[in-house]
Amino acid sequence: MESIVKIKDLSKSYFNKKALDNINLDIEEGKIIGILGPNGSGKTTLLKIISGILRQSKGEIFIEGQKPGPYTKSVVSYLPDRNYLYKWMKIKDAIEFFKDFYKDFDEKRADELLDFMKLDKEMKLTSLSKGMVEKLNLTLVLSRKAKLYVLDEPIAGVDPVARDKILDSIINSYDENSSMIVTTHLVRDIEKIFNRVIFLKSGKIELSGDVEELREKNQSSIDELYKKVFEE
Ligand SMILES: Nc1ncnc2c1ncn2[C@@H]1O[C@H](COP(=O)(O)OP(=O)(O)OP(=O)(O)O)[C@@H](O)[C@H]1O
């Protein structure tokens, strides 16, 4: 199977702080990968490098065989962990903004997702709750026909019932030729969608593997395994 992401001996330092330490990683087509780790373990830094927003200090990264740049940005759909839309916008303006910006934006898919998320196009962004903002951001990011979706803490602010529905929509809205990388602290809620997980500890890969194999080998859920690995 073809690799969408290839990372070789990659490190990232902020001044004298090492945020990522010699990461090696291959992500194949058609997979959903969970990047799991405590606060400050380097998850967001890794996602930003994959999305072409930050540059590594050492090592190499290839997305579909290319170094991060305009091409890779055009095939990677990134959901940052901070809001990046303008306050004056209504939901329909945010949709237009994305449509203008990304050639691969699928308006029909956006309409379906908005409906599913129970969001009205006339709503002002300033009137949305935190969970509703997350749902909108997810709608925007998943409405692109991207090769790689990169989601940083996608549903932390969404209530548990809606969470399950949104996870289903995430699974349904990506196809076999694309892959998805998701960071989360909500391991128990989200582990069902992962094919593979990577545990990051102080910028290093502590453990990585196929979810089914890890569950079988350790006779535990990924959530239980996570707690074991990160117990002080
Ligand atoms: N702009 C920055 N300048 C300096 N240090 C930074 C910067 N961004 C992150 N760091 C440091 O790099 C390390 C990794 O941070 P990162 O945000 O990647 O972690 P994370 O796993 O995403 O954390 P969280 O789960 O809390 O979001 C942390 O020690 C953090 O303090």
The ligand as an SDF file (V2000), in Angstrom:
LIG
                    3D

 31 33  0  0  0  0  0  0  0  0999 V2000
    5.7120   28.2820   20.0420 N   0  0  0  0  0  0  0  0  0  0  0  0
    6.3510   27.5950   20.9980 C   0  0  0  0  0  0  0  0  0  0  0  0
    7.4400   28.1180   21.6060 N   0  0  0  0  0  0  0  0  0  0  0  0
    8.1060   27.4290   22.5510 C   0  0  0  0  0  0  0  0  0  0  0  0
    7.7730   26.2040   22.9880 N   0  0  0  0  0  0  0  0  0  0  0  0
    6.6880   25.6250   22.4290 C   0  0  0  0  0  0  0  0  0  0  0  0
    5.9140   26.3010   21.4080 C   0  0  0  0  0  0  0  0  0  0  0  0
    4.8920   25.4750   21.0460 N   0  0  0  0  0  0  0  0  0  0  0  0
    5.0230   24.3580   21.8030 C   0  0  0  0  0  0  0  0  0  0  0  0
    6.0890   24.4380   22.6210 N   0  0  0  0  0  0  0  0  0  0  0  0
    6.5510   23.3920   23.5640 C   0  0  0  0  0  0  0  0  0  0  0  0
    6.7220   22.1970   22.8380 O   0  0  0  0  0  0  0  0  0  0  0  0
    6.2390   21.0740   23.5770 C   0  0  0  0  0  0  0  0  0  0  0  0
    5.1890   20.3440   22.7730 C   0  0  0  0  0  0  0  0  0  0  0  0
    4.0410   21.1760   22.6200 O   0  0  0  0  0  0  0  0  0  0  0  0
    2.7570   20.7340   21.7820 P   0  0  0  0  0  0  0  0  0  0  0  0
    1.8430   21.8960   21.7280 O   0  0  0  0  0  0  0  0  0  0  0  0
    3.2000   20.1360   20.5040 O   0  0  0  0  0  0  0  0  0  0  0  0
    2.1500   19.5920   22.7340 O   0  0  0  0  0  0  0  0  0  0  0  0
    0.7380   18.8570   22.6960 P   0  0  0  0  0  0  0  0  0  0  0  0
    1.0300   17.4070   22.8640 O   0  0  0  0  0  0  0  0  0  0  0  0
   -0.0320   19.2620   21.4940 O   0  0  0  0  0  0  0  0  0  0  0  0
    0.0320   19.4190   24.0160 O   0  0  0  0  0  0  0  0  0  0  0  0
   -1.5300   19.6090   24.3970 P   0  0  0  0  0  0  0  0  0  0  0  0
   -2.0990   18.2400   24.5430 O   0  0  0  0  0  0  0  0  0  0  0  0
   -1.4530   20.3320   25.7040 O   0  0  0  0  0  0  0  0  0  0  0  0
   -2.1590   20.4150   23.3000 O   0  0  0  0  0  0  0  0  0  0  0  0
    5.7300   21.6280   24.9130 C   0  0  0  0  0  0  0  0  0  0  0  0
    6.7590   21.4790   25.8630 O   0  0  0  0  0  0  0  0  0  0  0  0
    5.5090   23.0960   24.6210 C   0  0  0  0  0  0  0  0  0  0  0  0
    5.7310   23.8700   25.7760 O   0  0  0  0  0  0  0  0  0  0  0  0
  1  2  1  0
  2  3  1  0
  2  7  2  0
  3  4  2  0
  4  5  1  0
  5  6  2  0
  6  7  1  0
  6 10  1  0
  7  8  1  0
  8  9  2  0
  9 10  1  0
 10 11  1  0
 11 12  1  0
 11 30  1  0
 12 13  1  0
 13 14  1  0
 13 28  1  0
 14 15  1  0
 15 16  1  0
 16 17  2  0
 16 18  1  0
 16 19  1  0
 19 20  1  0
 20 21  2  0
 20 22  1  0
 20 23  1  0
 23 24  1  0
 24 25  2  0
 24 26  1  0
 24 27  1  0
 28 29  1  0
 28 30  1  0
 30 31  1  0
M  END
$$$$
